[in-house]
Amino acid sequence: MSQVHMIVGIAVLASNAVAAAWGAVSWLRGFPSHPFWWLLRVAQATVVVQTVIGLLLLARGASAPDGLHVAYGVALLAVTVIAEGTRLGAAQRLIEDVPDLDALDRDEQIALARRVSLAEMGVMTIGVLLVLTLSLRAYQTGGL
């Protein structure tokens, strides 16, 4: 199972790198990107699978290569969850500034949706960059 852990670890690195790059470019260009969300969800799924495999290895008594490795691995999941909560907060702050959403005309609704989407993409891109950084560190402490 440690081979699977290593392979999924590489998938974590690759998927988060792609999601981070796509998100950063889209956000910097001011272009809300639908594919970003699919890339992000794949990256998040790899983090969940990797964390579960790592915890199963620990539960089976496999020796952890380094205590830091375990800490970084669990931190990946924590950052993913915290980023989701922060994303919701960013959207909420933009929407609560509007007294009556139904009173907005279509163009104003589209502009607001664009601002919300870009704010959420910015937050999640930062989260993915943090996950990428932590996963690189976890890979380095994995003794591979």
VMD Tcl script that builds the backbone (N, CA, C; Angstrom):
set m [mol new atoms 432]
animate dup $m
set s [atomselect $m all]
$s set {name element resname resid chain x y z} {
  {N N MET 1 A 0.818 -1.191 0.000}
  {CA C MET 1 A 0.000 0.000 0.000}
  {C C MET 1 A 0.864 1.258 0.000}
  {N N SER 2 A 2.097 1.172 0.461}
  {CA C SER 2 A 2.945 2.369 0.467}
  {C C SER 2 A 3.270 2.819 -0.957}
  {N N GLN 3 A 3.301 1.871 -1.909}
  {CA C GLN 3 A 3.493 2.250 -3.315}
  {C C GLN 3 A 2.301 3.074 -3.806}
  {N N VAL 4 A 1.106 2.652 -3.421}
  {CA C VAL 4 A -0.103 3.394 -3.790}
  {C C VAL 4 A -0.052 4.785 -3.172}
  {N N HIS 5 A 0.394 4.855 -1.928}
  {CA C HIS 5 A 0.519 6.143 -1.231}
  {C C HIS 5 A 1.473 7.068 -1.990}
  {N N MET 6 A 2.557 6.513 -2.471}
  {CA C MET 6 A 3.516 7.322 -3.221}
  {C C MET 6 A 2.923 7.776 -4.562}
  {N N ILE 7 A 2.233 6.881 -5.245}
  {CA C ILE 7 A 1.642 7.223 -6.547}
  {C C ILE 7 A 0.552 8.288 -6.385}
  {N N VAL 8 A -0.299 8.114 -5.373}
  {CA C VAL 8 A -1.344 9.112 -5.136}
  {C C VAL 8 A -0.710 10.426 -4.694}
  {N N GLY 9 A 0.396 10.354 -3.969}
  {CA C GLY 9 A 1.113 11.565 -3.575}
  {C C GLY 9 A 1.587 12.362 -4.785}
  {N N ILE 10 A 2.060 11.671 -5.786}
  {CA C ILE 10 A 2.472 12.344 -7.026}
  {C C ILE 10 A 1.250 12.937 -7.719}
  {N N ALA 11 A 0.119 12.228 -7.670}
  {CA C ALA 11 A -1.126 12.764 -8.238}
  {C C ALA 11 A -1.565 14.019 -7.487}
  {N N VAL 12 A -1.359 14.041 -6.165}
  {CA C VAL 12 A -1.678 15.238 -5.371}
  {C C VAL 12 A -0.832 16.411 -5.862}
  {N N LEU 13 A 0.458 16.180 -6.017}
  {CA C LEU 13 A 1.345 17.245 -6.489}
  {C C LEU 13 A 0.925 17.738 -7.873}
  {N N ALA 14 A 0.700 16.815 -8.789}
  {CA C ALA 14 A 0.374 17.192 -10.165}
  {C C ALA 14 A -0.977 17.900 -10.255}
  {N N SER 15 A -1.997 17.335 -9.624}
  {CA C SER 15 A -3.334 17.918 -9.743}
  {C C SER 15 A -3.417 19.288 -9.076}
  {N N ASN 16 A -2.741 19.454 -7.957}
  {CA C ASN 16 A -2.758 20.757 -7.295}
  {C C ASN 16 A -1.931 21.780 -8.055}
  {N N ALA 17 A -0.864 21.350 -8.697}
  {CA C ALA 17 A -0.068 22.273 -9.516}
  {C C ALA 17 A -0.881 22.767 -10.703}
  {N N VAL 18 A -1.602 21.856 -11.353}
  {CA C VAL 18 A -2.422 22.249 -12.502}
  {C C VAL 18 A -3.549 23.183 -12.058}
  {N N ALA 19 A -4.237 22.827 -10.975}
  {CA C ALA 19 A -5.330 23.672 -10.479}
  {C C ALA 19 A -4.811 25.053 -10.053}
  {N N ALA 20 A -3.657 25.084 -9.397}
  {CA C ALA 20 A -3.085 26.360 -8.956}
  {C C ALA 20 A -2.719 27.236 -10.160}
  {N N ALA 21 A -2.096 26.646 -11.154}
  {CA C ALA 21 A -1.701 27.420 -12.340}
  {C C ALA 21 A -2.932 27.938 -13.082}
  {N N TRP 22 A -3.907 27.061 -13.290}
  {CA C TRP 22 A -5.120 27.458 -14.006}
  {C C TRP 22 A -5.847 28.568 -13.233}
  {N N GLY 23 A -5.987 28.373 -11.929}
  {CA C GLY 23 A -6.681 29.355 -11.110}
  {C C GLY 23 A -5.967 30.693 -11.088}
  {N N ALA 24 A -4.641 30.668 -10.962}
  {CA C ALA 24 A -3.879 31.918 -10.906}
  {C C ALA 24 A -3.985 32.693 -12.215}
  {N N VAL 25 A -3.838 31.992 -13.322}
  {CA C VAL 25 A -3.921 32.669 -14.625}
  {C C VAL 25 A -5.326 33.232 -14.840}
  {N N SER 26 A -6.340 32.435 -14.549}
  {CA C SER 26 A -7.725 32.890 -14.737}
  {C C SER 26 A -8.030 34.078 -13.828}
  {N N TRP 27 A -7.605 34.004 -12.585}
  {CA C TRP 27 A -7.877 35.085 -11.639}
  {C C TRP 27 A -7.155 36.365 -12.047}
  {N N LEU 28 A -5.884 36.235 -12.430}
  {CA C LEU 28 A -5.119 37.418 -12.835}
  {C C LEU 28 A -5.705 38.075 -14.085}
  {N N ARG 29 A -6.272 37.264 -14.967}
  {CA C ARG 29 A -6.897 37.800 -16.174}
  {C C ARG 29 A -8.310 38.328 -15.907}
  {N N GLY 30 A -8.826 38.038 -14.721}
  {CA C GLY 30 A -10.184 38.472 -14.390}
  {C C GLY 30 A -11.246 37.685 -15.119}
  {N N PHE 31 A -10.932 36.416 -15.425}
  {CA C PHE 31 A -11.828 35.572 -16.196}
  {C C PHE 31 A -12.302 34.396 -15.341}
  {N N PRO 32 A -13.567 34.412 -14.891}
  {CA C PRO 32 A -14.067 33.255 -14.137}
  {C C PRO 32 A -14.006 32.003 -15.019}
  {N N SER 33 A -13.455 30.941 -14.483}
  {CA C SER 33 A -13.213 29.747 -15.277}
  {C C SER 33 A -13.978 28.543 -14.730}
  {N N HIS 34 A -14.865 28.011 -15.539}
  {CA C HIS 34 A -15.605 26.810 -15.153}
  {C C HIS 34 A -14.665 25.592 -15.002}
  {N N PRO 35 A -13.724 25.385 -15.935}
  {CA C PRO 35 A -12.825 24.230 -15.785}
  {C C PRO 35 A -11.993 24.267 -14.500}
  {N N PHE 36 A -11.710 25.464 -13.982}
  {CA C PHE 36 A -10.957 25.551 -12.730}
  {C C PHE 36 A -11.619 24.740 -11.632}
  {N N TRP 37 A -12.943 24.835 -11.544}
  {CA C TRP 37 A -13.657 24.155 -10.457}
  {C C TRP 37 A -13.558 22.642 -10.593}
  {N N TRP 38 A -13.560 22.136 -11.815}
  {CA C TRP 38 A -13.370 20.688 -12.011}
  {C C TRP 38 A -11.946 20.281 -11.620}
  {N N LEU 39 A -10.973 21.071 -12.038}
  {CA C LEU 39 A -9.575 20.791 -11.672}
  {C C LEU 39 A -9.399 20.853 -10.153}
  {N N LEU 40 A -10.026 21.844 -9.538}
  {CA C LEU 40 A -9.945 21.991 -8.088}
  {C C LEU 40 A -10.536 20.772 -7.382}
  {N N ARG 41 A -11.703 20.323 -7.832}
  {CA C ARG 41 A -12.357 19.175 -7.172}
  {C C ARG 41 A -11.545 17.898 -7.344}
  {N N VAL 42 A -10.908 17.721 -8.477}
  {CA C VAL 42 A -10.024 16.560 -8.666}
  {C C VAL 42 A -8.845 16.661 -7.706}
  {N N ALA 43 A -8.261 17.849 -7.601}
  {CA C ALA 43 A -7.128 18.058 -6.692}
  {C C ALA 43 A -7.543 17.783 -5.248}
  {N N GLN 44 A -8.731 18.274 -4.867}
  {CA C GLN 44 A -9.217 18.039 -3.506}
  {C C GLN 44 A -9.472 16.553 -3.260}
  {N N ALA 45 A -10.008 15.870 -4.250}
  {CA C ALA 45 A -10.266 14.429 -4.097}
  {C C ALA 45 A -8.963 13.663 -3.893}
  {N N THR 46 A -7.912 14.060 -4.614}
  {CA C THR 46 A -6.630 13.367 -4.427}
  {C C THR 46 A -6.087 13.597 -3.023}
  {N N VAL 47 A -6.318 14.804 -2.479}
  {CA C VAL 47 A -5.871 15.089 -1.111}
  {C C VAL 47 A -6.603 14.185 -0.121}
  {N N VAL 48 A -7.913 14.054 -0.286}
  {CA C VAL 48 A -8.698 13.209 0.620}
  {C C VAL 48 A -8.241 11.754 0.528}
  {N N VAL 49 A -8.095 11.253 -0.695}
  {CA C VAL 49 A -7.654 9.863 -0.876}
  {C C VAL 49 A -6.267 9.659 -0.276}
  {N N GLN 50 A -5.368 10.585 -0.512}
  {CA C GLN 50 A -4.001 10.475 0.010}
  {C C GLN 50 A -3.988 10.472 1.535}
  {N N THR 51 A -4.784 11.348 2.140}
  {CA C THR 51 A -4.826 11.414 3.600}
  {C C THR 51 A -5.381 10.123 4.176}
  {N N VAL 52 A -6.441 9.605 3.564}
  {CA C VAL 52 A -7.033 8.343 4.043}
  {C C VAL 52 A -6.029 7.199 3.921}
  {N N ILE 53 A -5.349 7.108 2.809}
  {CA C ILE 53 A -4.345 6.044 2.633}
  {C C ILE 53 A -3.244 6.187 3.675}
  {N N GLY 54 A -2.775 7.406 3.884}
  {CA C GLY 54 A -1.725 7.624 4.882}
  {C C GLY 54 A -2.172 7.226 6.274}
  {N N LEU 55 A -3.393 7.593 6.639}
  {CA C LEU 55 A -3.904 7.225 7.965}
  {C C LEU 55 A -4.111 5.715 8.083}
  {N N LEU 56 A -4.527 5.075 6.998}
  {CA C LEU 56 A -4.653 3.607 7.012}
  {C C LEU 56 A -3.296 2.940 7.197}
  {N N LEU 57 A -2.287 3.488 6.542}
  {CA C LEU 57 A -0.930 2.948 6.714}
  {C C LEU 57 A -0.478 3.088 8.170}
  {N N LEU 58 A -0.767 4.237 8.766}
  {CA C LEU 58 A -0.409 4.430 10.176}
  {C C LEU 58 A -1.186 3.469 11.071}
  {N N ALA 59 A -2.471 3.292 10.802}
  {CA C ALA 59 A -3.305 2.405 11.612}
  {C C ALA 59 A -2.853 0.947 11.502}
  {N N ARG 60 A -2.314 0.578 10.345}
  {CA C ARG 60 A -1.812 -0.783 10.150}
  {C C ARG 60 A -0.454 -0.986 10.800}
  {N N GLY 61 A 0.092 0.082 11.340}
  {CA C GLY 61 A 1.368 -0.044 12.033}
  {C C GLY 61 A 2.576 0.250 11.176}
  {N N ALA 62 A 2.336 0.732 9.991}
  {CA C ALA 62 A 3.469 1.106 9.138}
  {C C ALA 62 A 4.200 2.269 9.802}
  {N N SER 63 A 5.495 2.188 9.793}
  {CA C SER 63 A 6.254 3.256 10.439}
  {C C SER 63 A 6.237 4.498 9.557}
  {N N ALA 64 A 5.937 5.615 10.189}
  {CA C ALA 64 A 5.938 6.884 9.466}
  {C C ALA 64 A 7.378 7.278 9.195}
  {N N PRO 65 A 7.663 7.743 7.977}
  {CA C PRO 65 A 9.033 8.125 7.663}
  {C C PRO 65 A 9.529 9.254 8.555}
  {N N ASP 66 A 8.637 10.096 8.999}
  {CA C ASP 66 A 8.996 11.269 9.777}
  {C C ASP 66 A 7.711 11.819 10.384}
  {N N GLY 67 A 7.779 12.270 11.628}
  {CA C GLY 67 A 6.597 12.850 12.254}
  {C C GLY 67 A 6.095 14.068 11.492}
  {N N LEU 68 A 7.028 14.802 10.892}
  {CA C LEU 68 A 6.637 15.950 10.082}
  {C C LEU 68 A 5.829 15.527 8.869}
  {N N HIS 69 A 6.161 14.367 8.313}
  {CA C HIS 69 A 5.442 13.862 7.151}
  {C C HIS 69 A 3.957 13.703 7.481}
  {N N VAL 70 A 3.675 13.141 8.626}
  {CA C VAL 70 A 2.290 12.948 9.044}
  {C C VAL 70 A 1.618 14.300 9.277}
  {N N ALA 71 A 2.310 15.207 9.918}
  {CA C ALA 71 A 1.755 16.536 10.186}
  {C C ALA 71 A 1.435 17.270 8.883}
  {N N TYR 72 A 2.351 17.226 7.926}
  {CA C TYR 72 A 2.102 17.868 6.642}
  {C C TYR 72 A 0.933 17.194 5.929}
  {N N GLY 73 A 0.878 15.888 5.997}
  {CA C GLY 73 A -0.209 15.156 5.340}
  {C C GLY 73 A -1.574 15.519 5.888}
  {N N VAL 74 A -1.688 15.610 7.195}
  {CA C VAL 74 A -2.964 15.981 7.807}
  {C C VAL 74 A -3.259 17.457 7.540}
  {N N ALA 75 A -2.229 18.280 7.500}
  {CA C ALA 75 A -2.415 19.712 7.227}
  {C C ALA 75 A -3.014 19.943 5.842}
  {N N LEU 76 A -2.713 19.061 4.892}
  {CA C LEU 76 A -3.289 19.186 3.550}
  {C C LEU 76 A -4.808 19.175 3.613}
  {N N LEU 77 A -5.332 18.232 4.380}
  {CA C LEU 77 A -6.779 18.128 4.507}
  {C C LEU 77 A -7.346 19.333 5.257}
  {N N ALA 78 A -6.664 19.759 6.291}
  {CA C ALA 78 A -7.123 20.917 7.067}
  {C C ALA 78 A -7.163 22.176 6.199}
  {N N VAL 79 A -6.141 22.404 5.411}
  {CA C VAL 79 A -6.098 23.589 4.544}
  {C C VAL 79 A -7.218 23.524 3.510}
  {N N THR 80 A -7.489 22.348 2.993}
  {CA C THR 80 A -8.566 22.180 2.018}
  {C C THR 80 A -9.914 22.573 2.621}
  {N N VAL 81 A -10.170 22.105 3.838}
  {CA C VAL 81 A -11.444 22.411 4.506}
  {C C VAL 81 A -11.520 23.900 4.864}
  {N N ILE 82 A -10.442 24.451 5.376}
  {CA C ILE 82 A -10.429 25.872 5.756}
  {C C ILE 82 A -10.614 26.763 4.526}
  {N N ALA 83 A -9.995 26.395 3.415}
  {CA C ALA 83 A -10.142 27.186 2.186}
  {C C ALA 83 A -11.602 27.198 1.726}
  {N N GLU 84 A -12.286 26.072 1.837}
  {CA C GLU 84 A -13.704 26.027 1.461}
  {C C GLU 84 A -14.527 26.971 2.332}
  {N N GLY 85 A -14.267 26.975 3.624}
  {CA C GLY 85 A -14.984 27.879 4.516}
  {C C GLY 85 A -14.693 29.331 4.211}
  {N N THR 86 A -13.450 29.628 3.900}
  {CA C THR 86 A -13.060 30.990 3.560}
  {C C THR 86 A -13.702 31.429 2.253}
  {N N ARG 87 A -13.809 30.511 1.320}
  {CA C ARG 87 A -14.464 30.799 0.036}
  {C C ARG 87 A -15.907 31.221 0.260}
  {N N LEU 88 A -16.608 30.491 1.103}
  {CA C LEU 88 A -17.998 30.839 1.396}
  {C C LEU 88 A -18.092 32.211 2.041}
  {N N GLY 89 A -17.158 32.513 2.936}
  {CA C GLY 89 A -17.142 33.821 3.589}
  {C C GLY 89 A -16.906 34.951 2.608}
  {N N ALA 90 A -16.029 34.736 1.637}
  {CA C ALA 90 A -15.744 35.770 0.641}
  {C C ALA 90 A -16.980 36.061 -0.195}
  {N N ALA 91 A -17.679 35.026 -0.594}
  {CA C ALA 91 A -18.901 35.209 -1.384}
  {C C ALA 91 A -19.971 35.912 -0.560}
  {N N GLN 92 A -20.089 35.500 0.680}
  {CA C GLN 92 A -21.097 36.088 1.561}
  {C C GLN 92 A -20.868 37.590 1.757}
  {N N ARG 93 A -19.607 37.988 1.940}
  {CA C ARG 93 A -19.295 39.406 2.137}
  {C C ARG 93 A -19.689 40.237 0.922}
  {N N LEU 94 A -19.478 39.713 -0.270}
  {CA C LEU 94 A -19.850 40.452 -1.474}
  {C C LEU 94 A -21.366 40.555 -1.624}
  {N N ILE 95 A -22.059 39.489 -1.295}
  {CA C ILE 95 A -23.515 39.476 -1.469}
  {C C ILE 95 A -24.214 40.311 -0.401}
  {N N GLU 96 A -23.693 40.314 0.821}
  {CA C GLU 96 A -24.371 41.064 1.886}
  {C C GLU 96 A -24.277 42.580 1.688}
  {N N ASP 97 A -23.362 43.030 0.829}
  {CA C ASP 97 A -23.271 44.457 0.523}
  {C C ASP 97 A -24.411 44.920 -0.387}
  {N N VAL 98 A -25.130 43.979 -0.969}
  {CA C VAL 98 A -26.236 44.309 -1.876}
  {C C VAL 98 A -27.535 44.231 -1.084}
  {N N PRO 99 A -28.242 45.355 -0.954}
  {CA C PRO 99 A -29.452 45.352 -0.118}
  {C C PRO 99 A -30.569 44.460 -0.660}
  {N N ASP 100 A -30.767 44.424 -1.980}
  {CA C ASP 100 A -31.850 43.629 -2.551}
  {C C ASP 100 A -31.372 43.011 -3.864}
  {N N LEU 101 A -31.051 41.737 -3.821}
  {CA C LEU 101 A -30.549 41.054 -5.014}
  {C C LEU 101 A -31.580 41.037 -6.130}
  {N N ASP 102 A -32.844 40.890 -5.765}
  {CA C ASP 102 A -33.902 40.829 -6.784}
  {C C ASP 102 A -34.107 42.168 -7.485}
  {N N ALA 103 A -33.703 43.245 -6.847}
  {CA C ALA 103 A -33.880 44.572 -7.442}
  {C C ALA 103 A -32.816 44.869 -8.505}
  {N N LEU 104 A -31.757 44.085 -8.533}
  {CA C LEU 104 A -30.702 44.310 -9.523}
  {C C LEU 104 A -31.203 43.923 -10.909}
  {N N ASP 105 A -30.796 44.708 -11.902}
  {CA C ASP 105 A -31.137 44.285 -13.262}
  {C C ASP 105 A -30.177 43.176 -13.691}
  {N N ARG 106 A -30.462 42.584 -14.822}
  {CA C ARG 106 A -29.698 41.404 -15.272}
  {C C ARG 106 A -28.195 41.691 -15.377}
  {N N ASP 107 A -27.824 42.817 -15.932}
  {CA C ASP 107 A -26.396 43.158 -16.075}
  {C C ASP 107 A -25.713 43.281 -14.713}
  {N N GLU 108 A -26.411 43.865 -13.755}
  {CA C GLU 108 A -25.851 44.005 -12.400}
  {C C GLU 108 A -25.731 42.636 -11.720}
  {N N GLN 109 A -26.691 41.764 -11.961}
  {CA C GLN 109 A -26.624 40.415 -11.398}
  {C C GLN 109 A -25.450 39.641 -11.981}
  {N N ILE 110 A -25.242 39.799 -13.275}
  {CA C ILE 110 A -24.111 39.123 -13.929}
  {C C ILE 110 A -22.785 39.667 -13.405}
  {N N ALA 111 A -22.703 40.982 -13.233}
  {CA C ALA 111 A -21.477 41.596 -12.704}
  {C C ALA 111 A -21.209 41.119 -11.280}
  {N N LEU 112 A -22.261 41.025 -10.467}
  {CA C LEU 112 A -22.099 40.530 -9.098}
  {C C LEU 112 A -21.662 39.064 -9.098}
  {N N ALA 113 A -22.283 38.259 -9.946}
  {CA C ALA 113 A -21.910 36.843 -10.031}
  {C C ALA 113 A -20.450 36.696 -10.457}
  {N N ARG 114 A -20.019 37.545 -11.349}
  {CA C ARG 114 A -18.619 37.521 -11.802}
  {C C ARG 114 A -17.675 37.879 -10.654}
  {N N ARG 115 A -18.030 38.915 -9.871}
  {CA C ARG 115 A -17.190 39.305 -8.727}
  {C C ARG 115 A -17.135 38.194 -7.691}
  {N N VAL 116 A -18.272 37.561 -7.438}
  {CA C VAL 116 A -18.317 36.455 -6.473}
  {C C VAL 116 A -17.451 35.302 -6.965}
  {N N SER 117 A -17.618 34.952 -8.240}
  {CA C SER 117 A -16.838 33.840 -8.800}
  {C C SER 117 A -15.339 34.124 -8.742}
  {N N LEU 118 A -14.940 35.333 -9.085}
  {CA C LEU 118 A -13.518 35.680 -9.039}
  {C C LEU 118 A -12.983 35.688 -7.611}
  {N N ALA 119 A -13.784 36.175 -6.676}
  {CA C ALA 119 A -13.349 36.167 -5.271}
  {C C ALA 119 A -13.172 34.732 -4.783}
  {N N GLU 120 A -14.126 33.867 -5.123}
  {CA C GLU 120 A -14.020 32.463 -4.720}
  {C C GLU 120 A -12.818 31.794 -5.382}
  {N N MET 121 A -12.602 32.077 -6.670}
  {CA C MET 121 A -11.436 31.511 -7.359}
  {C C MET 121 A -10.137 31.972 -6.728}
  {N N GLY 122 A -10.067 33.249 -6.346}
  {CA C GLY 122 A -8.855 33.765 -5.712}
  {C C GLY 122 A -8.563 33.049 -4.410}
  {N N VAL 123 A -9.586 32.897 -3.588}
  {CA C VAL 123 A -9.414 32.210 -2.297}
  {C C VAL 123 A -8.994 30.761 -2.513}
  {N N MET 124 A -9.666 30.072 -3.423}
  {CA C MET 124 A -9.356 28.663 -3.630}
  {C C MET 124 A -7.990 28.469 -4.300}
  {N N THR 125 A -7.592 29.415 -5.133}
  {CA C THR 125 A -6.257 29.327 -5.737}
  {C C THR 125 A -5.187 29.460 -4.668}
  {N N ILE 126 A -5.381 30.377 -3.739}
  {CA C ILE 126 A -4.436 30.505 -2.635}
  {C C ILE 126 A -4.420 29.215 -1.811}
  {N N GLY 127 A -5.597 28.641 -1.572}
  {CA C GLY 127 A -5.672 27.375 -0.839}
  {C C GLY 127 A -4.933 26.260 -1.555}
  {N N VAL 128 A -5.106 26.180 -2.866}
  {CA C VAL 128 A -4.430 25.133 -3.644}
  {C C VAL 128 A -2.921 25.362 -3.642}
  {N N LEU 129 A -2.502 26.611 -3.701}
  {CA C LEU 129 A -1.063 26.897 -3.616}
  {C C LEU 129 A -0.493 26.470 -2.262}
  {N N LEU 130 A -1.261 26.694 -1.198}
  {CA C LEU 130 A -0.820 26.225 0.128}
  {C C LEU 130 A -0.747 24.700 0.171}
  {N N VAL 131 A -1.757 24.045 -0.385}
  {CA C VAL 131 A -1.751 22.575 -0.423}
  {C C VAL 131 A -0.562 22.079 -1.232}
  {N N LEU 132 A -0.290 22.722 -2.350}
  {CA C LEU 132 A 0.855 22.328 -3.177}
  {C C LEU 132 A 2.158 22.468 -2.393}
  {N N THR 133 A 2.313 23.576 -1.694}
  {CA C THR 133 A 3.520 23.801 -0.896}
  {C C THR 133 A 3.660 22.754 0.202}
  {N N LEU 134 A 2.570 22.497 0.920}
  {CA C LEU 134 A 2.609 21.499 1.995}
  {C C LEU 134 A 2.838 20.093 1.449}
  {N N SER 135 A 2.253 19.786 0.296}
  {CA C SER 135 A 2.449 18.448 -0.259}
  {C C SER 135 A 3.872 18.258 -0.760}
  {N N LEU 136 A 4.486 19.328 -1.278}
  {CA C LEU 136 A 5.902 19.229 -1.629}
  {C C LEU 136 A 6.751 18.942 -0.404}
  {N N ARG 137 A 6.414 19.613 0.679}
  {CA C ARG 137 A 7.155 19.401 1.927}
  {C C ARG 137 A 6.908 17.984 2.458}
  {N N ALA 138 A 5.679 17.513 2.383}
  {CA C ALA 138 A 5.381 16.151 2.825}
  {C C ALA 138 A 6.158 15.142 1.980}
  {N N TYR 139 A 6.237 15.394 0.685}
  {CA C TYR 139 A 6.983 14.504 -0.204}
  {C C TYR 139 A 8.472 14.479 0.191}
  {N N GLN 140 A 8.997 15.659 0.528}
  {CA C GLN 140 A 10.413 15.741 0.924}
  {C C GLN 140 A 10.681 15.004 2.235}
  {N N THR 141 A 9.735 15.018 3.147}
  {CA C THR 141 A 9.947 14.368 4.444}
  {C C THR 141 A 9.535 12.901 4.419}
  {N N GLY 142 A 9.067 12.428 3.245}
  {CA C GLY 142 A 8.591 11.043 3.139}
  {C C GLY 142 A 9.695 10.013 3.053}
  {N N GLY 143 A 10.906 10.429 2.934}
  {CA C GLY 143 A 12.011 9.481 2.882}
  {C C GLY 143 A 12.092 8.720 1.592}
  {N N LEU 144 A 11.568 9.293 0.518}
  {CA C LEU 144 A 11.561 8.585 -0.772}
  {C C LEU 144 A 12.829 8.848 -1.545}
}
mol reanalyze $m
mol bondsrecalc $m
mol representation Tube
mol addrep $m
